[in-house]
Amino acid sequence: MQSVLAQTPIGRTAPAWRRGGKASGIAIPPASRRLSTVANFSPGGKVQHTWSIERETQHTYVDPAKWIDEAAIFRALEVTKEWAKDPPRVREILEKAKEKAFVTEHDPVNVGSKSEFVQGLSLEECATLLNVDENNVQLMNDIFDTALAIKNRIYGNRVVLFAPLYIANHCMNTCTYCAFRAGNTGMERSVLTDDDLREEVAALQRQGHRRILALTGESPKYSFENFLHAVDVIGSVHTEPFGSIRRINVEIPPLSVSDMRRLKETDKVGTFVLFQETYHRDTFKKMHPGGPKSDFDYRVLTQDRAMRAGLDDVGIGALFGLFDYRYEVCAMLMHSEHLERHYNAGPHTISVPRMRPADGSELSISPPYPVDDAAFKKLVAVIRIAVSGTGLVRGNVCLSVRLFVCLSFCLTRGLPACLPACLPAWLGDLSVCWFVGVHSYPARVLRGSTSRWYQASENVASSYNCYRCI
Ligand code: SF4
């Protein structure tokens, strides 16, 4: 029987982001890499997914256990421990990574034209870099230099900022690390009205934002229909002389293929972002004991469903702190390869949220696998090297980036426009980045203390985002 995947139209051009940046013309993988596995898996048998009903029941998928190969990841991490202590071997991988990121080939059909291929690392190469000791200053500097060279070559000095906009904090899930989880009775729940939304979006526009990330929890109290309406409202806000929101990225519960199509039809949505949180099944089960999110396979196939619906601009991510960061990075590499192989387009972005304390969550205060700054910097650099054509999303950006943003705001909009936005943050106890980010915390949902909301939101997304920067 022919698989559904085989019936899916392929050979689409890579999305704009894959062709963008300094390396225009980034090519898609050859056809021989696609459709290599039989698609006969249907997720979601035991768990009810009522937030978004599937009307296209014909879809089957490649079993995620086949492409998130846990045993292969553990094996790679084990065998490369010794390799990571061998500087020539590590440098060889870094040299190869630079070459692979900058491959330029002449097009055999259009003689004279060139394509630039962005290729990443193999699982073993990635695992070797992740196993490098963070105290080995020389090797770490080599890793950072390589990441920086690749980033400069592909993206230049481009930093893109977007502001999260939380629309509702009702949630029926039980994620142990999140303040919004159903069992946290201490959290006040609320939904932004249309007027609230307009007010928030206008405030963000006045601060110079053109891109937002719209978020909501999973609950019948705030349905997908409500969310579609919110997208319309956000898109309709226009503030003189600042203009409209150019790009609405979304981070909402997993959607069915049919609802992905409806989201795409709004023609207002940029990236569909969904974090797997952890790609380690046993840990996933422990961290998500109930609710629709407890269905690992349904969640990890969300980007597949988006691709089937033609929504080929997707983001993936893991919440660092839940499991071994080295495992999560390798798994994200596998996820990225799976999407490239089957849909000609890998993820637009990879997010790297790190667990922060959240109200009412003991686990978030002492994460099972804390990631210190040195390891965090390394993992970000390794992702940049391993998946070089994909944007990186970081929350809670470093002070230098915040200062850079403040400065650019002053330079582009002028001091008079900058002052009202910047001053409260400079004068108060808020960090510099809040001069742009604070309005992304809806005042009407907020009600409690700013810092409590801030801490909660760090776990589900981030307080403030920039991407394509390390
Ligand atoms: S992480 Fe998301 S799904 Fe889980 S409880 Fe928080 S808002 Fe709900």
Residues whose N, C-alpha, C, O or C-beta is under 5 A from the ligand:
A	BS01	SF4	C171 N173 T174 C175 C178 F180 R181 G217 E218 V460
